[in-house]
Amino acid sequence: MTDSTRKSLLVSGIVALVGSIIGLVLGLFMVNNLSDYLTQSVAVSESALGAVEETLGVLESVAVEVDEGIGAAAASIAAASEAVLTASGELDDVADFLDGELQTSIETLLDTMPAAIQTAGVIDSTLNALSFLGVDYDPEQPFDASLMAAADALEAIPPQLTAQAETIRALVPVSEQFAEDAAATAKAFDALRIELESSQSLIDSYRSTVDHAQSVIESTASSLSATTWLLRIIVVVMTVTGAAVAIGLITLGRTREPVMSTGFDQATDG
């Protein structure tokens, strides 16, 4: 082996050894930086998923509260609608009674009042005549006069009953319209509750997706450390291999020439 070859092997070995050391430093530096970057990315992803999970929890809580409120309101409005419908029918019955049966009874009583007044006058005259015989009879108002006053009061009642009946009947269409509007509102609330149920299903779907993403991130985080150490070991093994080759080249460049030279001298002597 010539001196130039020996020097080339020696230089190549030294360069390989230095390159192996530099490669070790750079490789470990890159692996550590990559590990730090991936760790930060996983932490940021976990934080983002945590925020999404909290937001979904708030949305679900709001949806539940709104659904309960709407359900209670719909039930109350439906009950009010039924009550108004029942009351409207009863109001109509009351109006019929006022200008029907009750007014007829009063008119019948008014028809009997003249005879009653006449009879009361006879009774009053008789009692007045008996007062001269010692019968104590001195009313503040004569009997027939009191019946006349009662008749006058009764005559004013039928028109009043008719007016009241008309007023009550006027309330019936209003109450029925209110009942219809209330029923429509209750149906609208029921439809809104259906929409809220759909929103709940969507929230559940999002939560399932978030849970899956969370499990993937946890799996990645748990395997990241092992992967980092594996990359470090690979870098070290490659460095050791390169260093071994470099040392071999250096050794070959330094020791192989004397051996060859000794062998050549022995051959020449022989």
Backbone torsions as a table, in degrees:
resi	resn	phi	psi	omega
1	MET	NA	132.8	-178.0
2	THR	-78.6	166.8	179.1
3	ASP	-65.0	-38.0	-179.9
4	SER	-64.5	-37.8	178.3
5	THR	-66.9	-43.9	179.4
6	ARG	-61.4	-41.4	178.7
7	LYS	-66.4	-38.6	179.4
8	SER	-62.6	-42.2	177.8
9	LEU	-64.1	-41.6	-179.0
10	LEU	-64.4	-45.7	179.8
11	VAL	-65.0	-42.9	179.1
12	SER	-61.8	-39.7	178.3
13	GLY	-64.9	-42.7	179.7
14	ILE	-64.7	-43.2	178.9
15	VAL	-62.8	-42.0	179.3
16	ALA	-63.7	-39.7	179.9
17	LEU	-66.2	-45.6	178.3
18	VAL	-63.8	-42.1	178.3
19	GLY	-62.1	-37.0	178.5
20	SER	-64.4	-42.6	179.6
21	ILE	-65.0	-45.7	178.5
22	ILE	-62.4	-41.3	177.9
23	GLY	-61.9	-37.3	177.6
24	LEU	-62.5	-46.6	-178.7
25	VAL	-64.6	-49.0	-179.2
26	LEU	-64.7	-40.0	-179.4
27	GLY	-64.5	-45.9	178.6
28	LEU	-65.6	-36.1	177.9
29	PHE	-63.0	-45.6	-179.5
30	MET	-66.6	-41.0	179.8
31	VAL	-64.2	-42.9	179.9
32	ASN	-65.5	-42.0	177.9
33	ASN	-63.7	-42.7	178.6
34	LEU	-63.1	-39.1	178.5
35	SER	-64.5	-43.6	178.9
36	ASP	-63.1	-41.4	-179.1
37	TYR	-64.1	-46.3	179.9
38	LEU	-65.3	-37.3	178.2
39	THR	-63.8	-42.9	177.6
40	GLN	-65.4	-38.6	178.6
41	SER	-63.8	-41.5	178.3
42	VAL	-64.6	-41.5	179.6
43	ALA	-63.7	-42.6	178.2
44	VAL	-63.5	-41.0	179.1
45	SER	-64.2	-41.9	177.7
46	GLU	-63.4	-40.8	178.5
47	SER	-63.9	-42.5	179.7
48	ALA	-64.2	-42.8	178.5
49	LEU	-65.2	-36.0	176.6
50	GLY	-62.8	-41.2	177.9
51	ALA	-64.8	-40.7	177.9
52	VAL	-63.4	-40.9	179.4
53	GLU	-63.2	-42.4	177.8
54	GLU	-64.5	-40.5	178.5
55	THR	-63.0	-42.6	177.8
56	LEU	-63.1	-37.8	177.8
57	GLY	-63.4	-42.0	178.2
58	VAL	-64.1	-44.7	179.7
59	LEU	-62.1	-40.4	179.5
60	GLU	-65.9	-41.5	178.6
61	SER	-62.7	-44.2	179.1
62	VAL	-63.1	-42.6	-179.4
63	ALA	-62.4	-40.0	179.5
64	VAL	-65.5	-44.6	-179.6
65	GLU	-64.2	-43.2	179.0
66	VAL	-64.4	-40.6	179.6
67	ASP	-62.9	-43.0	178.2
68	GLU	-64.1	-42.8	178.9
69	GLY	-63.4	-43.5	179.7
70	ILE	-66.6	-38.8	178.5
71	GLY	-62.1	-43.7	178.4
72	ALA	-65.3	-41.8	179.6
73	ALA	-64.4	-42.6	179.8
74	ALA	-62.7	-41.3	178.7
75	ALA	-64.5	-42.4	179.8
76	SER	-64.3	-43.3	-179.3
77	ILE	-66.6	-40.2	178.0
78	ALA	-63.0	-41.7	178.1
79	ALA	-64.8	-39.6	178.0
80	ALA	-64.6	-39.3	179.0
81	SER	-62.4	-45.7	178.4
82	GLU	-63.5	-41.3	-179.8
83	ALA	-63.8	-41.0	179.8
84	VAL	-66.9	-40.4	177.7
85	LEU	-61.9	-42.6	177.9
86	THR	-64.1	-42.8	-179.4
87	ALA	-66.3	-35.0	179.9
88	SER	-63.9	-39.1	175.9
89	GLY	-65.4	-39.7	178.1
90	GLU	-68.0	-36.0	177.2
91	LEU	-62.3	-40.7	178.1
92	ASP	-63.0	-40.3	177.6
93	ASP	-64.3	-40.0	178.8
94	VAL	-63.4	-42.4	179.2
95	ALA	-62.9	-42.4	178.3
96	ASP	-62.7	-37.5	179.1
97	PHE	-67.8	-40.2	-176.6
98	LEU	-64.1	-49.2	-178.0
99	ASP	-99.3	15.1	177.6
100	GLY	-118.2	-94.2	-174.5
101	GLU	-62.8	-46.4	-177.9
102	LEU	-64.7	-43.6	-179.7
103	GLN	-66.3	-36.4	177.1
104	THR	-64.4	-40.4	179.0
105	SER	-64.0	-41.5	178.8
106	ILE	-65.6	-42.0	179.2
107	GLU	-64.1	-37.7	176.4
108	THR	-63.9	-40.2	177.7
109	LEU	-65.0	-39.5	178.0
110	LEU	-63.0	-35.3	178.7
111	ASP	-65.1	-29.2	-179.1
112	THR	-88.5	-11.2	-175.5
113	MET	-63.9	-41.0	-179.8
114	PRO	-56.3	-45.7	179.4
115	ALA	-64.9	-38.2	179.8
116	ALA	-66.5	-39.3	178.8
117	ILE	-65.5	-40.8	178.5
118	GLN	-64.0	-44.1	178.3
119	THR	-63.1	-39.4	179.5
120	ALA	-64.8	-35.0	178.2
121	GLY	-65.6	-40.4	178.1
122	VAL	-63.6	-44.7	-179.7
123	ILE	-62.7	-41.2	-179.5
124	ASP	-64.6	-42.0	178.7
125	SER	-64.4	-40.7	-179.6
126	THR	-63.5	-45.1	-179.4
127	LEU	-66.7	-33.6	176.6
128	ASN	-65.8	-37.8	179.0
129	ALA	-67.8	-37.4	-179.7
130	LEU	-72.2	-17.3	180.0
131	SER	-65.8	-26.1	177.2
132	PHE	-70.8	-18.8	179.2
133	LEU	-93.9	7.2	177.9
134	GLY	105.2	0.0	178.1
135	VAL	-75.6	127.8	-178.5
136	ASP	-79.2	101.5	179.5
137	TYR	-144.5	105.5	179.1
138	ASP	-149.1	68.8	-177.1
139	PRO	-70.7	153.0	176.4
140	GLU	-67.5	-32.4	178.6
141	GLN	-136.0	132.1	179.4
142	PRO	-57.6	151.7	-177.0
143	PHE	-59.7	-45.7	-178.2
144	ASP	-67.3	-32.3	178.2
145	ALA	-66.8	-39.5	178.3
146	SER	-65.5	-37.9	177.8
147	LEU	-67.9	-35.6	176.9
148	MET	-63.6	-42.6	178.0
149	ALA	-62.7	-39.7	177.7
150	ALA	-64.4	-39.4	178.9
151	ALA	-64.7	-41.8	177.9
152	ASP	-61.4	-40.7	178.8
153	ALA	-66.1	-39.0	179.6
154	LEU	-67.1	-34.1	-179.6
155	GLU	-64.5	-26.4	179.8
156	ALA	-82.0	-13.0	-174.5
157	ILE	-75.6	-46.8	-177.0
158	PRO	-54.0	-44.9	176.6
159	PRO	-61.2	-37.1	178.2
160	GLN	-65.2	-40.4	178.1
161	LEU	-63.2	-40.2	178.4
162	THR	-62.0	-44.0	179.6
163	ALA	-64.1	-41.5	179.1
164	GLN	-65.8	-39.4	178.6
165	ALA	-63.0	-42.0	178.6
166	GLU	-64.4	-39.1	177.5
167	THR	-62.8	-43.5	-179.7
168	ILE	-65.6	-41.7	178.9
169	ARG	-64.0	-31.3	177.8
170	ALA	-66.1	-25.4	179.1
171	LEU	-76.5	-22.5	-174.8
172	VAL	-63.3	-50.6	178.5
173	PRO	-60.2	-37.7	179.1
174	VAL	-63.2	-45.1	-180.0
175	SER	-65.7	-38.2	178.1
176	GLU	-65.7	-39.6	177.3
177	GLN	-65.7	-39.8	176.4
178	PHE	-61.3	-42.2	179.8
179	ALA	-63.0	-40.6	178.7
180	GLU	-65.6	-43.6	178.6
181	ASP	-64.0	-40.5	179.6
182	ALA	-64.7	-40.4	178.3
183	ALA	-64.1	-40.4	177.7
184	ALA	-63.8	-39.9	178.3
185	THR	-64.5	-41.7	178.5
186	ALA	-62.1	-39.1	177.3
187	LYS	-65.6	-38.9	177.8
188	ALA	-62.9	-40.3	177.3
189	PHE	-63.9	-39.8	177.6
190	ASP	-62.2	-42.0	177.6
191	ALA	-62.8	-38.6	178.3
192	LEU	-65.5	-36.6	177.5
193	ARG	-64.0	-36.2	176.7
194	ILE	-63.4	-41.5	177.7
195	GLU	-63.3	-39.1	178.5
196	LEU	-65.7	-35.1	176.3
197	GLU	-64.1	-38.7	175.8
198	SER	-63.6	-40.3	177.0
199	SER	-62.4	-38.6	177.8
200	GLN	-63.1	-40.8	177.5
201	SER	-62.7	-40.5	178.3
202	LEU	-65.0	-41.5	177.6
203	ILE	-61.9	-41.9	177.6
204	ASP	-61.6	-38.7	178.1
205	SER	-64.6	-43.8	177.4
206	TYR	-61.9	-42.0	-179.2
207	ARG	-63.6	-38.5	177.7
208	SER	-63.2	-41.6	178.3
209	THR	-64.2	-42.2	178.9
210	VAL	-63.7	-41.8	178.6
211	ASP	-61.5	-42.0	178.7
212	HIS	-64.0	-44.5	178.2
213	ALA	-62.1	-38.4	178.3
214	GLN	-62.6	-42.4	179.1
215	SER	-65.7	-38.2	177.9
216	VAL	-64.2	-43.7	180.0
217	ILE	-64.7	-41.4	178.2
218	GLU	-63.1	-40.0	177.6
219	SER	-64.9	-41.4	178.1
220	THR	-63.8	-43.0	-179.7
221	ALA	-63.2	-39.3	-178.8
222	SER	-70.1	-32.2	-179.5
223	SER	-88.0	-12.2	-177.0
224	LEU	-64.8	-42.3	-179.4
225	SER	-62.7	-45.2	179.8
226	ALA	-64.3	-40.9	179.4
227	THR	-64.2	-40.4	178.4
228	THR	-61.6	-45.3	179.0
229	TRP	-65.3	-35.2	177.5
230	LEU	-64.2	-42.9	177.7
231	LEU	-64.0	-39.0	177.6
232	ARG	-62.4	-43.3	179.9
233	ILE	-63.5	-40.7	178.8
234	ILE	-61.3	-44.4	178.9
235	VAL	-61.3	-43.6	-179.7
236	VAL	-64.5	-42.4	-179.9
237	VAL	-63.2	-43.8	178.2
238	MET	-63.1	-39.1	178.4
239	THR	-65.0	-44.5	179.3
240	VAL	-62.2	-41.1	178.8
241	THR	-63.4	-46.0	177.8
242	GLY	-62.7	-40.2	178.7
243	ALA	-64.8	-38.8	179.2
244	ALA	-63.5	-42.6	177.4
245	VAL	-63.3	-41.8	179.3
246	ALA	-62.4	-45.1	179.0
247	ILE	-62.8	-38.3	177.3
248	GLY	-61.9	-42.5	178.5
249	LEU	-64.4	-42.6	179.2
250	ILE	-63.0	-45.0	179.6
251	THR	-62.5	-42.5	179.9
252	LEU	-63.6	-39.0	-179.7
253	GLY	-70.3	-24.4	-175.7
254	ARG	-96.5	-28.1	-171.1
255	THR	-113.5	-20.6	-172.4
256	ARG	-73.6	-33.0	-176.7
257	GLU	-64.8	-45.9	177.9
258	PRO	-60.7	-38.7	179.9
259	VAL	-62.0	-46.8	-179.4
260	MET	-64.5	-39.4	-179.2
261	SER	-65.5	-42.4	178.9
262	THR	-62.5	-43.8	179.1
263	GLY	-62.8	-38.7	179.4
264	PHE	-66.5	-39.2	179.4
265	ASP	-65.2	-42.0	178.8
266	GLN	-63.0	-37.8	179.5
267	ALA	-66.6	-36.5	-179.0
268	THR	-70.1	-41.9	179.4
269	ASP	-62.6	-36.2	-178.2
270	GLY	-68.0	NA	NA
